[in-house]
Amino acid sequence: MGTLGPGPGMSRRAFLQAAAAAALLAACGEDKKSAGPSPSEAASSAGAPTETAFRDPASKLSGGLSILLWSHFVPAHDTWFDPFVKDWGNKVGVNVTVDHINNTEIPGRIAAEIAAGQGHDLIQYIAPLSQFEPSVLDLKDVFTEAEGRHGPQVEICKKTSLNPHTGVYYAYSPGWVPDPGDYRKTLWQAADMPDGPKTWDDLLNGGTTIAQKQSVHMGIGLSQEIDSNMAARALIWSFGGSEQDENENVTLNSDETIAAVDFMTKLFKQTMTDEVFAWNPASNNQGLIAGQLSYIVNSISAWRTAQGSNPTVADDVFFVPALKGPKTALAAQHVLYNWIVPRFAQNPDAAKEFLLHYTLNFAQAAFNSKLYDFPAFPSTAPQLNSWLASDPFTNTNKDKLKVLTFDDALKWTVNIGHPGSSNTAIGEVFSTFVLSNMMAKAARGEMSSKDAVADAESQMKTIFAKWRQQGLVGGDH
Protein backbone atom coordinates (compact mmCIF):
# COMPACT_ATOMS: atom_id res chain seq x y z
CA MET A 1 0.00 0.00 0.00
CA GLY A 2 1.38 3.43 -0.90
CA THR A 3 2.10 6.11 1.70
CA LEU A 4 -0.68 8.63 2.12
CA GLY A 5 0.17 12.31 2.44
CA PRO A 6 -0.88 15.83 1.57
CA GLY A 7 -1.12 16.70 -2.07
CA PRO A 8 0.58 19.66 -3.77
CA GLY A 9 -0.31 22.94 -2.11
CA MET A 10 -2.06 21.25 0.84
CA SER A 11 -0.74 21.74 4.37
CA ARG A 12 -0.38 18.77 6.73
CA ARG A 13 -3.15 20.16 8.96
CA ALA A 14 -5.51 20.63 6.02
CA PHE A 15 -4.73 17.11 4.80
CA LEU A 16 -5.33 15.55 8.22
CA GLN A 17 -8.59 17.44 8.71
CA ALA A 18 -9.81 16.42 5.27
CA ALA A 19 -8.80 12.81 5.87
CA ALA A 20 -10.52 12.76 9.25
CA ALA A 21 -13.71 14.21 7.82
CA ALA A 22 -13.66 11.72 4.95
CA ALA A 23 -13.09 8.83 7.33
CA LEU A 24 -15.96 9.93 9.52
CA LEU A 25 -18.33 10.34 6.64
CA ALA A 26 -17.38 6.94 5.32
CA ALA A 27 -17.50 5.32 8.76
CA CYS A 28 -20.93 6.63 9.52
CA GLY A 29 -22.34 6.02 6.06
CA GLU A 30 -23.69 9.56 5.71
CA ASP A 31 -24.83 10.96 2.39
CA LYS A 32 -26.33 14.30 1.49
CA LYS A 33 -29.84 12.92 1.39
CA SER A 34 -29.73 11.20 4.79
CA ALA A 35 -30.12 12.62 8.28
CA GLY A 36 -27.64 10.02 9.52
CA PRO A 37 -26.51 6.41 9.28
CA SER A 38 -28.38 3.44 10.58
CA PRO A 39 -27.30 2.27 14.04
CA SER A 40 -25.81 -0.89 12.54
CA GLU A 41 -23.74 1.09 10.06
CA ALA A 42 -22.36 3.39 12.76
CA ALA A 43 -21.76 0.58 15.23
CA SER A 44 -19.76 -1.48 12.75
CA SER A 45 -17.45 1.32 11.63
CA ALA A 46 -14.69 1.17 14.26
CA GLY A 47 -11.85 0.92 11.78
CA ALA A 48 -11.30 4.58 10.80
CA PRO A 49 -7.56 5.28 10.45
CA THR A 50 -5.49 7.33 12.86
CA GLU A 51 -2.17 9.17 12.64
CA THR A 52 0.96 8.30 14.60
CA ALA A 53 1.59 10.87 17.33
CA PHE A 54 3.92 9.67 20.07
CA ARG A 55 5.97 6.81 18.68
CA ASP A 56 8.30 6.20 15.79
CA PRO A 57 6.32 4.95 12.76
CA ALA A 58 8.49 1.82 12.68
CA SER A 59 7.68 0.89 16.28
CA LYS A 60 4.60 -0.84 17.58
CA LEU A 61 2.44 -0.53 20.64
CA SER A 62 2.25 -3.55 22.89
CA GLY A 63 1.25 -4.72 26.35
CA GLY A 64 -2.04 -4.08 28.06
CA LEU A 65 -4.25 -1.02 28.46
CA SER A 66 -6.78 -0.92 31.29
CA ILE A 67 -9.58 1.66 31.03
CA LEU A 68 -12.02 2.79 33.70
CA LEU A 69 -15.06 4.87 32.77
CA TRP A 70 -18.66 5.48 33.75
CA SER A 71 -21.67 3.43 32.77
CA HIS A 72 -23.12 5.82 30.21
CA PHE A 73 -26.59 7.24 30.82
CA VAL A 74 -27.42 6.10 27.27
CA PRO A 75 -26.53 2.36 27.34
CA ALA A 76 -26.21 2.16 23.55
CA HIS A 77 -22.95 4.08 23.90
CA ASP A 78 -21.31 1.35 25.97
CA THR A 79 -22.60 -1.34 23.62
CA TRP A 80 -20.64 0.45 20.90
CA PHE A 81 -17.61 1.59 22.93
CA ASP A 82 -16.32 -1.70 24.29
CA PRO A 83 -15.99 -3.49 20.91
CA PHE A 84 -14.69 -0.24 19.39
CA VAL A 85 -11.75 0.06 21.78
CA LYS A 86 -10.99 -3.67 21.71
CA ASP A 87 -10.99 -3.66 17.92
CA TRP A 88 -8.47 -0.81 18.00
CA GLY A 89 -6.37 -2.78 20.48
CA ASN A 90 -6.37 -5.86 18.27
CA LYS A 91 -5.18 -3.80 15.31
CA VAL A 92 -2.32 -2.07 17.13
CA GLY A 93 -1.22 -4.99 19.29
CA VAL A 94 -2.59 -3.89 22.69
CA ASN A 95 -4.70 -6.05 24.99
CA VAL A 96 -7.47 -3.71 26.17
CA THR A 97 -9.67 -4.26 29.22
CA VAL A 98 -12.61 -1.98 30.02
CA ASP A 99 -14.36 -1.50 33.37
CA HIS A 100 -17.60 0.51 33.68
CA ILE A 101 -18.82 1.70 37.09
CA ASN A 102 -21.42 4.14 38.36
CA ASN A 103 -20.25 7.71 37.80
CA THR A 104 -20.63 8.57 41.49
CA GLU A 105 -17.99 5.97 42.38
CA ILE A 106 -15.27 7.19 40.04
CA PRO A 107 -13.67 10.06 42.05
CA GLY A 108 -13.31 7.81 45.09
CA ARG A 109 -11.91 5.01 42.94
CA ILE A 110 -9.35 7.40 41.44
CA ALA A 111 -8.27 8.56 44.90
CA ALA A 112 -7.90 4.96 46.06
CA GLU A 113 -5.83 3.94 43.04
CA ILE A 114 -3.58 6.98 43.40
CA ALA A 115 -3.05 6.18 47.08
CA ALA A 116 -2.16 2.59 46.17
CA GLY A 117 0.09 3.66 43.30
CA GLN A 118 -1.53 1.23 40.92
CA GLY A 119 -4.69 0.77 38.92
CA HIS A 120 -6.07 1.72 35.52
CA ASP A 121 -3.92 3.29 32.81
CA LEU A 122 -6.69 5.53 31.51
CA ILE A 123 -9.65 6.89 33.48
CA GLN A 124 -12.65 8.92 32.34
CA TYR A 125 -15.02 11.03 34.42
CA ILE A 126 -17.93 13.28 33.48
CA ALA A 127 -16.86 16.39 35.44
CA PRO A 128 -13.61 18.20 36.30
CA LEU A 129 -10.79 16.11 37.74
CA SER A 130 -8.49 19.08 38.28
CA GLN A 131 -8.05 18.22 41.97
CA PHE A 132 -5.91 15.26 40.86
CA GLU A 133 -3.41 17.38 38.88
CA PRO A 134 -0.40 16.49 41.10
CA SER A 135 -0.98 12.77 40.49
CA VAL A 136 -1.55 12.62 36.72
CA LEU A 137 0.49 13.03 33.54
CA ASP A 138 0.46 16.30 31.62
CA LEU A 139 -1.51 15.57 28.43
CA LYS A 140 -0.46 18.68 26.56
CA ASP A 141 1.04 16.50 23.83
CA VAL A 142 -2.33 14.85 23.21
CA PHE A 143 -4.11 18.21 23.11
CA THR A 144 -1.51 19.72 20.75
CA GLU A 145 -1.71 16.77 18.37
CA ALA A 146 -5.51 16.78 18.42
CA GLU A 147 -5.70 20.50 17.62
CA GLY A 148 -3.15 20.02 14.85
CA ARG A 149 -5.36 17.37 13.31
CA HIS A 150 -8.83 18.70 13.93
CA GLY A 151 -8.61 22.44 14.54
CA PRO A 152 -9.42 24.42 17.70
CA GLN A 153 -10.95 22.79 20.76
CA VAL A 154 -14.06 24.47 22.16
CA GLU A 155 -13.27 26.79 25.05
CA ILE A 156 -15.34 25.01 27.71
CA CYS A 157 -13.32 21.84 27.15
CA LYS A 158 -9.98 23.63 27.18
CA LYS A 159 -10.89 25.43 30.41
CA THR A 160 -11.82 22.08 31.96
CA SER A 161 -8.55 20.37 31.10
CA LEU A 162 -5.87 23.08 31.29
CA ASN A 163 -4.64 24.74 34.48
CA PRO A 164 -3.68 28.23 33.22
CA HIS A 165 -1.59 28.91 36.33
CA THR A 166 0.72 25.93 35.81
CA GLY A 167 0.25 25.35 32.07
CA VAL A 168 -0.50 21.68 32.77
CA TYR A 169 -3.16 19.74 30.87
CA TYR A 170 -4.22 17.61 33.81
CA ALA A 171 -6.85 15.97 31.59
CA TYR A 172 -7.84 15.57 27.97
CA SER A 173 -11.36 16.54 27.00
CA PRO A 174 -12.65 15.21 23.66
CA GLY A 175 -16.36 15.83 24.30
CA TRP A 176 -19.10 17.48 26.31
CA VAL A 177 -22.88 17.42 26.81
CA PRO A 178 -25.23 20.44 27.02
CA ASP A 179 -27.58 20.90 29.99
CA PRO A 180 -31.00 22.13 28.80
CA GLY A 181 -34.25 22.21 30.69
CA ASP A 182 -36.56 19.22 30.05
CA TYR A 183 -40.26 20.10 30.38
CA ARG A 184 -43.63 18.37 29.94
CA LYS A 185 -45.41 20.31 27.22
CA THR A 186 -48.99 19.45 28.19
CA LEU A 187 -48.42 20.54 31.78
CA TRP A 188 -46.83 23.84 30.80
CA GLN A 189 -49.47 24.40 28.13
CA ALA A 190 -52.09 24.30 30.90
CA ALA A 191 -50.05 26.99 32.67
CA ASP A 192 -50.18 29.17 29.52
CA MET A 193 -46.55 28.41 28.60
CA PRO A 194 -46.79 25.86 25.76
CA ASP A 195 -43.17 26.47 24.76
CA GLY A 196 -41.93 26.02 28.30
CA PRO A 197 -40.27 28.58 30.58
CA LYS A 198 -37.84 31.11 29.15
CA THR A 199 -36.74 32.74 32.41
CA TRP A 200 -36.21 31.70 36.01
CA ASP A 201 -39.29 33.78 36.90
CA ASP A 202 -41.28 31.79 34.32
CA LEU A 203 -40.05 28.63 35.99
CA LEU A 204 -41.18 29.80 39.41
CA ASN A 205 -44.56 31.08 38.26
CA GLY A 206 -45.40 28.23 35.89
CA GLY A 207 -44.02 25.58 38.22
CA THR A 208 -46.10 26.96 41.09
CA THR A 209 -49.27 26.90 38.99
CA ILE A 210 -48.63 23.31 37.86
CA ALA A 211 -47.89 22.15 41.41
CA GLN A 212 -51.02 23.80 42.81
CA LYS A 213 -53.49 22.94 40.05
CA GLN A 214 -52.13 19.65 38.67
CA SER A 215 -50.22 18.31 41.69
CA VAL A 216 -47.09 17.68 39.62
CA HIS A 217 -43.89 19.05 41.08
CA MET A 218 -40.57 20.10 39.59
CA GLY A 219 -37.27 18.28 40.05
CA ILE A 220 -34.21 20.45 40.61
CA GLY A 221 -31.81 18.69 42.96
CA LEU A 222 -30.57 20.09 46.26
CA SER A 223 -28.33 17.20 47.23
CA GLN A 224 -24.76 15.96 46.93
CA GLU A 225 -24.87 14.90 43.28
CA ILE A 226 -23.84 16.25 39.92
CA ASP A 227 -27.20 17.62 38.68
CA SER A 228 -27.62 19.64 41.88
CA ASN A 229 -24.11 21.00 41.37
CA MET A 230 -24.98 22.12 37.84
CA ALA A 231 -28.33 23.71 38.73
CA ALA A 232 -26.81 25.73 41.57
CA ARG A 233 -24.19 27.21 39.27
CA ALA A 234 -26.62 27.99 36.45
CA LEU A 235 -28.82 29.95 38.87
CA ILE A 236 -25.90 31.85 40.40
CA TRP A 237 -24.47 32.85 37.02
CA SER A 238 -27.86 33.91 35.71
CA PHE A 239 -28.23 36.21 38.70
CA GLY A 240 -24.78 37.70 38.03
CA GLY A 241 -22.78 35.85 40.70
CA SER A 242 -19.81 33.47 40.42
CA GLU A 243 -17.56 31.22 42.47
CA GLN A 244 -14.38 32.97 41.36
CA ASP A 245 -13.23 35.66 38.96
CA GLU A 246 -11.09 35.15 35.87
CA ASN A 247 -7.96 35.58 38.02
CA GLU A 248 -8.93 32.77 40.41
CA ASN A 249 -10.00 34.93 43.35
CA VAL A 250 -13.01 33.72 45.39
CA THR A 251 -16.02 35.95 44.65
CA LEU A 252 -18.94 33.87 45.92
CA ASN A 253 -20.15 36.18 48.68
CA SER A 254 -22.07 38.82 46.73
CA ASP A 255 -25.53 40.34 46.65
CA GLU A 256 -26.12 38.46 43.39
CA THR A 257 -25.32 35.06 44.89
CA ILE A 258 -27.47 35.78 47.95
CA ALA A 259 -30.36 36.73 45.64
CA ALA A 260 -29.88 33.45 43.74
CA VAL A 261 -30.02 31.44 46.99
CA ASP A 262 -33.15 33.36 48.04
CA PHE A 263 -34.70 32.46 44.71
CA MET A 264 -33.82 28.77 45.00
CA THR A 265 -35.40 28.70 48.47
CA LYS A 266 -38.62 30.15 47.09
CA LEU A 267 -38.50 27.77 44.11
CA PHE A 268 -38.16 24.78 46.42
CA LYS A 269 -40.97 25.84 48.75
CA GLN A 270 -43.45 26.55 45.96
CA THR A 271 -42.69 23.85 43.39
CA MET A 272 -40.80 20.90 44.91
CA THR A 273 -40.86 18.27 47.66
CA ASP A 274 -38.30 17.17 50.26
CA GLU A 275 -37.24 14.30 48.00
CA VAL A 276 -34.81 16.62 46.20
CA PHE A 277 -32.59 16.74 49.30
CA ALA A 278 -31.74 13.04 48.96
CA TRP A 279 -31.51 12.68 45.20
CA ASN A 280 -28.82 10.83 43.28
CA PRO A 281 -27.93 11.56 39.62
CA ALA A 282 -30.65 9.21 38.34
CA SER A 283 -33.49 10.58 40.47
CA ASN A 284 -34.64 13.41 38.23
CA ASN A 285 -34.43 11.09 35.21
CA GLN A 286 -36.58 8.51 36.96
CA GLY A 287 -39.13 11.08 38.09
CA LEU A 288 -39.51 12.56 34.62
CA ILE A 289 -39.82 9.13 32.99
CA ALA A 290 -42.49 8.12 35.51
CA GLY A 291 -44.50 11.23 34.67
CA GLN A 292 -44.07 12.65 38.18
CA LEU A 293 -42.13 15.82 37.32
CA SER A 294 -42.98 18.85 35.21
CA TYR A 295 -39.43 20.16 34.69
CA ILE A 296 -35.86 19.05 35.29
CA VAL A 297 -32.41 20.40 34.41
CA ASN A 298 -30.73 17.57 32.57
CA SER A 299 -29.44 16.28 29.27
CA ILE A 300 -31.53 14.28 26.78
CA SER A 301 -30.87 10.91 28.48
CA ALA A 302 -34.10 10.77 30.49
CA TRP A 303 -36.10 11.44 27.33
CA ARG A 304 -34.17 8.77 25.41
CA THR A 305 -34.95 6.23 28.13
CA ALA A 306 -38.61 7.25 28.14
CA GLN A 307 -38.81 6.63 24.38
CA GLY A 308 -38.55 2.95 25.17
CA SER A 309 -40.14 2.66 28.61
CA ASN A 310 -42.85 5.33 28.56
CA PRO A 311 -43.48 6.65 25.01
CA THR A 312 -46.45 8.77 26.11
CA VAL A 313 -44.23 10.79 28.42
CA ALA A 314 -41.40 10.85 25.88
CA ASP A 315 -43.69 12.42 23.26
CA ASP A 316 -44.60 15.09 25.83
CA VAL A 317 -41.01 16.02 26.79
CA PHE A 318 -39.45 19.04 25.08
CA PHE A 319 -36.35 21.13 25.73
CA VAL A 320 -35.45 24.75 26.46
CA PRO A 321 -32.01 26.40 26.60
CA ALA A 322 -30.55 28.01 29.72
CA LEU A 323 -33.11 30.13 31.55
CA LYS A 324 -32.59 33.88 31.72
CA GLY A 325 -32.09 35.49 35.10
CA PRO A 326 -31.77 39.15 36.08
CA LYS A 327 -28.32 39.37 34.45
CA THR A 328 -27.88 36.64 31.84
CA ALA A 329 -28.80 33.11 30.73
CA LEU A 330 -26.04 30.55 31.33
CA ALA A 331 -25.76 26.91 32.26
CA ALA A 332 -22.87 24.58 32.97
CA GLN A 333 -22.24 21.68 30.67
CA HIS A 334 -24.25 18.69 31.86
CA VAL A 335 -21.26 16.40 31.31
CA LEU A 336 -17.73 17.28 30.34
CA TYR A 337 -15.45 14.33 29.73
CA ASN A 338 -12.11 14.39 31.56
CA TRP A 339 -9.76 11.57 30.60
CA ILE A 340 -6.70 11.28 32.83
CA VAL A 341 -3.55 9.14 32.76
CA PRO A 342 -2.31 8.58 36.32
CA ARG A 343 1.45 8.81 36.93
CA PHE A 344 1.48 5.13 37.83
CA ALA A 345 0.07 4.10 34.41
CA GLN A 346 1.95 1.17 32.91
CA ASN A 347 1.16 1.99 29.27
CA PRO A 348 0.79 5.76 28.82
CA ASP A 349 1.75 5.61 25.12
CA ALA A 350 -1.16 3.30 24.35
CA ALA A 351 -3.48 5.48 26.46
CA LYS A 352 -2.53 8.57 24.46
CA GLU A 353 -2.81 6.81 21.11
CA PHE A 354 -6.26 5.55 21.97
CA LEU A 355 -7.43 9.03 22.97
CA LEU A 356 -6.44 10.30 19.53
CA HIS A 357 -8.17 7.39 17.81
CA TYR A 358 -11.31 7.98 19.90
CA THR A 359 -11.24 11.70 19.03
CA LEU A 360 -10.90 10.98 15.32
CA ASN A 361 -13.98 8.76 15.55
CA PHE A 362 -16.09 11.04 17.72
CA ALA A 363 -18.94 11.05 15.21
CA GLN A 364 -19.46 7.43 16.19
CA ALA A 365 -19.49 8.38 19.89
CA ALA A 366 -22.07 11.09 19.17
CA PHE A 367 -24.27 8.81 17.11
CA ASN A 368 -24.06 5.76 19.36
CA SER A 369 -24.85 7.90 22.41
CA LYS A 370 -28.00 8.86 20.49
CA LEU A 371 -26.78 12.47 20.17
CA TYR A 372 -26.00 12.78 23.90
CA ASP A 373 -22.24 13.33 23.39
CA PHE A 374 -21.05 16.50 21.61
CA PRO A 375 -17.50 16.89 20.20
CA ALA A 376 -14.82 19.12 21.69
CA PHE A 377 -13.37 19.44 18.19
CA PRO A 378 -16.34 20.34 15.94
CA SER A 379 -14.73 18.98 12.78
CA THR A 380 -14.76 15.45 14.22
CA ALA A 381 -18.56 15.22 14.04
CA PRO A 382 -19.65 17.40 11.11
CA GLN A 383 -22.95 15.50 10.86
CA LEU A 384 -24.14 16.47 14.37
CA ASN A 385 -26.31 19.45 13.45
CA SER A 386 -28.09 17.55 10.68
CA TRP A 387 -28.83 14.74 13.15
CA LEU A 388 -30.14 17.25 15.70
CA ALA A 389 -32.34 18.88 13.06
CA SER A 390 -33.85 15.53 12.06
CA ASP A 391 -33.40 13.03 14.87
CA PRO A 392 -32.61 9.58 13.41
CA PHE A 393 -33.85 7.87 16.59
CA THR A 394 -37.49 8.90 16.50
CA ASN A 395 -40.38 9.05 14.07
CA THR A 396 -42.26 11.82 15.90
CA ASN A 397 -41.21 15.45 16.43
CA LYS A 398 -37.97 14.78 14.60
CA ASP A 399 -36.85 18.40 15.05
CA LYS A 400 -37.24 18.34 18.85
CA LEU A 401 -33.48 18.57 19.39
CA LYS A 402 -32.98 21.53 17.07
CA VAL A 403 -32.84 23.76 20.16
CA LEU A 404 -29.51 22.06 20.95
CA THR A 405 -27.78 22.94 17.68
CA PHE A 406 -24.03 22.93 18.42
CA ASP A 407 -23.22 26.62 18.03
CA ASP A 408 -26.41 27.70 19.79
CA ALA A 409 -25.77 25.42 22.76
CA LEU A 410 -22.24 26.79 23.08
CA LYS A 411 -23.63 30.33 23.42
CA TRP A 412 -25.27 29.52 26.75
CA THR A 413 -22.89 26.82 28.03
CA VAL A 414 -19.91 27.68 30.23
CA ASN A 415 -17.42 25.61 32.20
CA ILE A 416 -17.41 24.86 35.91
CA GLY A 417 -15.52 27.75 37.50
CA HIS A 418 -16.65 30.34 34.93
CA PRO A 419 -15.40 33.02 34.31
CA GLY A 420 -12.15 31.34 35.39
CA SER A 421 -10.99 27.82 34.65
CA SER A 422 -11.83 24.52 36.31
CA ASN A 423 -8.68 24.69 38.41
CA THR A 424 -7.67 22.36 41.26
CA ALA A 425 -9.56 24.38 43.88
CA ILE A 426 -12.72 24.49 41.77
CA GLY A 427 -12.39 20.74 41.26
CA GLU A 428 -12.42 20.21 45.02
CA VAL A 429 -15.28 22.66 45.56
CA PHE A 430 -17.27 20.77 42.93
CA SER A 431 -16.46 17.29 44.26
CA THR A 432 -17.32 18.26 47.87
CA PHE A 433 -20.66 19.85 46.83
CA VAL A 434 -20.04 23.19 48.54
CA LEU A 435 -22.59 25.06 46.40
CA SER A 436 -25.38 22.49 46.38
CA ASN A 437 -24.99 22.16 50.18
CA MET A 438 -25.24 25.95 50.42
CA MET A 439 -28.51 25.94 48.48
CA ALA A 440 -29.91 23.06 50.55
CA LYS A 441 -29.09 24.70 53.91
CA ALA A 442 -31.03 27.80 52.94
CA ALA A 443 -33.93 25.90 51.35
CA ARG A 444 -34.32 23.73 54.47
CA GLY A 445 -34.28 26.81 56.69
CA GLU A 446 -31.11 25.76 58.51
CA MET A 447 -29.44 29.06 57.61
CA SER A 448 -30.45 32.35 56.08
CA SER A 449 -29.35 32.83 52.50
CA LYS A 450 -26.79 35.38 53.64
CA ASP A 451 -25.29 33.04 56.24
CA ALA A 452 -25.31 30.05 53.89
CA VAL A 453 -23.37 32.03 51.29
CA ALA A 454 -20.88 33.29 53.89
CA ASP A 455 -20.38 29.73 55.16
CA ALA A 456 -19.78 28.41 51.64
CA GLU A 457 -17.36 31.22 50.88
CA SER A 458 -15.38 30.39 54.03
CA GLN A 459 -15.06 26.78 52.90
CA MET A 460 -13.99 27.90 49.43
CA LYS A 461 -11.31 30.25 50.76
CA THR A 462 -9.81 27.42 52.81
CA ILE A 463 -9.74 25.18 49.74
CA PHE A 464 -8.26 27.89 47.52
CA ALA A 465 -5.59 28.74 50.11
CA LYS A 466 -4.51 25.10 50.31
CA TRP A 467 -4.04 24.77 46.55
CA ARG A 468 -2.53 28.26 46.24
CA GLN A 469 0.17 27.28 48.73
CA GLN A 470 1.04 24.38 46.43
CA GLY A 471 1.41 26.73 43.48
CA LEU A 472 -1.56 25.27 41.63
CA VAL A 473 -4.01 28.18 41.79
CA GLY A 474 -3.56 31.89 41.05
CA GLY A 475 -5.19 34.90 42.69
CA ASP A 476 -4.61 36.20 46.18
CA HIS A 477 -7.87 35.60 48.03
Order of alpha helices (4+ residues) and beta strands (2+ residues): alpha-alpha-beta-alpha-beta-alpha-beta-alpha-alpha-beta-beta-beta-beta-alpha-alpha-beta-alpha-alpha-alpha-beta-alpha-alpha-beta-beta-beta-beta-alpha-alpha-beta-alpha-alpha-beta-alpha-alpha-alpha
